[in-house]
Amino acid sequence: MKKIKGDSTIFDRCSIQSEKVLQSVMPIKVRFNEVDSMGIVWHGNYVEYLELAREEFGRKYGLTYLGDIYANGYYAPVVRVELDYKRMLGYQEEAFVRATYVPTISSKVCFDYEIFTKGDDGREIIVATAKTIQVFTDLQKNLVLENPVFYKKWKEKWL
């Protein structure tokens, strides 16, 4: 990512080199309660799709909110969301959310996302791209600056 002078974006610090790519793909089908009066997905619902993709990633790779993060004495609140819309999704449309873990040496959990549909020819059609950053806090909600032990072990196992 190109850094612009004076830009305070924190996504610059969310990437280190890793030979492994950790991803999960979550299918979604747009429900009636997710669309607005025009029949398209209300923009705020895309954040929920990202959450569902993170949960699917956690189940696949053993980094769940309750069973791993909270059980080890931490919270992992989302502190940053960046979302770029490319195309509209409509009621009953089928789509997929790909969550890709972005390795970092910092005490953060970073993801890149692609929300996409599939064309008649099977190729992916990008609907939106996104990024999120989560930090760790203790159960008293104090920011944790060092990687928690369980997270260090998780990184050693998967990266």
Secondary structure as the mmCIF struct_conf table of DSSP 4:
data_model
#
loop_
_struct_conf.conf_type_id
_struct_conf.id
_struct_conf.beg_label_comp_id
_struct_conf.beg_label_asym_id
_struct_conf.beg_label_seq_id
_struct_conf.end_label_comp_id
_struct_conf.end_label_asym_id
_struct_conf.end_label_seq_id
HELX_LH_PP_P HELX_LH_PP_P1 LYS A 2 ILE A 4
TURN_TY1_P TURN_TY1_P1 LYS A 5 GLY A 6
BEND BEND1 ILE A 10 ILE A 10
HELX_RH_3T_P HELX_RH_3T_P1 PHE A 11 ARG A 13
BEND BEND2 CYS A 14 CYS A 14
BEND BEND3 GLU A 19 GLU A 19
STRN STRN1 GLN A 23 LYS A 29
HELX_RH_3T_P HELX_RH_3T_P2 PHE A 32 GLU A 34
STRN STRN2 VAL A 35 VAL A 35
TURN_TY1_P TURN_TY1_P2 SER A 37 MET A 38
BEND BEND4 GLY A 39 GLY A 39
STRN STRN3 ILE A 40 VAL A 41
TURN_TY1_P TURN_TY1_P3 HIS A 43 GLY A 44
HELX_RH_AL_P HELX_RH_AL_P1 ASN A 45 TYR A 61
TURN_TY1_P TURN_TY1_P4 GLY A 62 GLY A 62
HELX_RH_PI_P HELX_RH_PI_P1 TYR A 65 ILE A 69
HELX_RH_3T_P HELX_RH_3T_P3 TYR A 70 ASN A 72
TURN_TY1_P TURN_TY1_P5 GLY A 73 GLY A 73
STRN STRN4 TYR A 74 TYR A 75
STRN STRN5 VAL A 78 TYR A 85
BEND BEND5 ARG A 87 ARG A 87
STRN STRN6 GLY A 90 GLY A 90
TURN_TY1_P TURN_TY1_P6 TYR A 91 GLN A 92
STRN STRN7 GLU A 94 VAL A 102
BEND BEND6 ILE A 105 SER A 107
STRN STRN8 LYS A 108 LYS A 118
TURN_TY1_P TURN_TY1_P7 ASP A 120 ASP A 121
BEND BEND7 GLY A 122 GLY A 122
STRN STRN9 GLU A 124 VAL A 135
STRN STRN10 THR A 137 ASP A 138
TURN_TY1_P TURN_TY1_P8 LEU A 139 GLN A 140
STRN STRN11 LEU A 143 LEU A 143
BEND BEND8 GLU A 146 GLU A 146
HELX_LH_PP_P HELX_LH_PP_P2 ASN A 147 PRO A 148
HELX_RH_AL_P HELX_RH_AL_P2 VAL A 149 TRP A 158
#
